[in-house]
Amino acid sequence: MSQKYVEIWEASKSSRNVLNIGICWQLKVYTWIFLIGFGYLGVLNTAIKYIFNNKVLASGALILSLGIVGCSDYLDKEPMSEYLSSNFYNNDGAIAQGANGCYQRLLMDHSNTSSIPYCILWDMYTPYGIERADNSSIGVGNIELRTNFTVEQTWAILYTSVARCNSVLDGAKPFYNELSDKAKIYLAEIQVLRSHYYIQLVSLWGDIPYFTSAVTEEQTKQVSRTPWKEVVDDILKTLDEAADILPWTAANYGRVDKSVALGLKARLALYAGSWCKFGFGMDGEKDQAKATEYFKIAAAASKKVIDESGRDLATNYADLFTRTGQLKEDVKKETMLFMMFSNQIHSFTQYMSLGEQVRMIGQSGRFPTQQLVDTYEMKNGKRIDETGSGYDPKKPFDSRDPRLKETVYTHHDVIIGNTGGDNKMKFLMEVYNPQTTSWDKDGNEKLVANLDYAGAVAQYGYVSSGVGFAWKKYNHFDDEANANPSYNILIMRFAEILLTYAEAKIELNELDATVVNAIDRVRARVDMPGILSVDPTRENDQLKMRQIVRRERKVELAKEALMLFDMRRWRTGDIQNAEPTYGYPKATGVDPTTGKYPDGYEQATPDMVPSYGASGSDRDINDIASYAAYGDKLRSRDKGRSWNNRHYLWPIPQTERNKCPWLEQNKGYGE
C-alpha cells in the first residue's frame, strides 16, 4: 500500500458519521470508500494484510465502532474532511479507486450482513417464489414489515451505497474541469450506479429522502421525503447526463457504459409509466398524462440501445447463468450490469446456490412455485389451458417452453451436483420416493437415499418445505463447487431492453412491427414460435399484446430480481396472492410398510388444468393460474397468504422513524 493510502487511513480516524448504516446499531466502516475499490478488483486481501501487518487497527474503536447514532445514520453526513481536504480525488487513479468502491456496493453487503445479496430474495416475495418458512414471510403478507430485519437492512444498504457515491462525486467536484476524459467517465459511471441504487429505493418505498451530495449537519435535522415523481425525473436527467459522457463499450468488462445508463433510464421510465397508468401505492394514484410521458421515454431509451449499442442476445440461454457460459463473448454482449465474482488469484465467491440446492448436495431455503411453472407456454406457443395446446396433467413438463427446464428443476429431471474437487454426481429429482437414482462422475449408476423425501433434513427439502420444484437457473453446473460459486449475478441484460421497448410501445398503443420483432427476437433464441404465428389476432390488439409481453418478461427474466417490481407496477398483488401456494399432485395409496410409493403425476386426472379466468379478465391477461377447482388434490402451503394494498410499498423502517419522528410513514402502516 502506498504512503498516500496510509495517510488517508490515518486522516480518516478523526472522522465521524461516515458511511453509517441506517439502523440503531451498526458498524461504521471508515475505510470502505477507498479500500473496497481494491476489493472489487480482487486485491482487497492485499490491502487488509497490509493494514493488519502494520497494526493500523490497533485503535479498533475508531475503525469499527458500535454505536447508537442519529437520524442521518443512513446518509453520509460529512465526507471524511481530512480525506477530501487532501485533494485526493483530483486524478485518474484516485477517482478510479473511488468508483471501484461504488461498484462494490452492487453486491448489497453480501459479505457483511449475510451470505447473499438481498435483492435475490425479492422474487421470493411474490407467489412465483417462496422461502422455506411456511405461512410466515414477507411474500405471504402476514408479518410486521415496519420492524422486519430485511426491510431495515435493505434501506440501510441502499442508502450506504448512495452515500459512497456521493462522497466520491463531492470529492471530485472542485477539480472537475481539470480532470481527464477518463476520470470524467469514471464519475459518469458513479452517477449511473447511484441512479441504480435510487431506482431500487424509489421502487420499494415511493417517496424517499433524496440527496445528490453528501448531507450536511443542518440537513440531518430536517430530513424529509421527496415525492417519487420528482425523484424519478431527476434520476432520468442524471442518467441522460451520464450517457452523454459514457462510451457504448466500456474500457473494461463489467464497467458501466452508455447502454447501461440508457437501459436503467428505460427501466425506470417503464416502472414510472406503469405506476402512473395502473396506480401507485396503497391508494392507486394515477396520472395518465405522466404515464404517456414516461412510456415514451422508456421506448426511446431502449430503442437507442437496441439500434446503436452493438448489444445482442447470447446464443444459448443457459450460458447466461454459469461461470463457463459467462466467459463467452456472445454472452458478454448480452450481460450489461451484474455483480462480479471471481475464482481467480484473489477468489471472490458467493453463496446463492448453496441456499437454493436440493438436500442431496446443499441447503434449500428458496423454491419456485406452481404459479410460475404454469406461466410457461407449451412448445407450440399456446398456454396450457388453450384448446390444442397438447397439455397433459400426467406429463405436465413435456413439450414446454425450453426456458421452463432452464429455470426450474421438475420431477425426474437430472440434477448436477458438485460439492468440490472430484466429488461430482448426477441424480434424479424424485418427489414421491425415499430413494432415487444417482450416477457418479464415471457414470456408475446406483440407488441412494433421497434426502429431500426422508431423513433428518427432509423437512427442509423441496418435497416437504417446497412444493416439488427447485431453482435450476444459476444452479445447474459442474464447473465449480455449488457451495461457493463464482458466476456473476445479473442485474440487467439485453433481453430486458427488448421487452422494455415492446412493453412501452404497447402501453402507448403503438403496435407496429418493431414491437412484434422485439418480442419474437427473445423467443427465437429458444426456438419458440413467433407471437403472430401462434395467434394472428394479437396484431393491433393492445390487451393481447400486453398479455404476451408480460408473459414473456416472467418466463425470460424469472429469478432475476424483477418479478416483485412487475407485480407491483402491474398491480396484480391481490389476484396473485388470492390462493395458497400450490405444487405437485398428492399421491394416494402410499404404504411405506410394503414399499409402495406411487407417482402422483401418474394419478393426475384430465380436469387438473388450472383456470385463468374469463377471457380479457385481469387474471387472464396476467396469466395467473387458479387451482381452486382441484386444490385439495395438490400439495399446498402458505394457507394464510393474503394481500393488502399497502404492500405495493414497503414501510419506512421503524428504526428510522424512531430517530426521525417527522419522517412520514407510507399509508396503511400506521402513523
Beta strands, then each sheet from edge to edge (+ up, - down):
strand 1: 27-29
strand 2: 64-66
strand 3: 129-131
strand 4: 335-339
strand 5: 366-368
strand 6: 408-409
strand 7: 414-418
strand 8: 424-428
strand 9: 435-440
strand 10: 445-449
strand 11: 470-471
strand 12: 489-493
strand 13: 581-585
strand 14: 634-637
sheet 1: 1+ 2-
sheet 2: 3+ 5-
sheet 3: 4+ 12-
sheet 4: 6+ 11-
sheet 5: 7+ 8- 9+ 10-
sheet 6: 13+ 14-
end
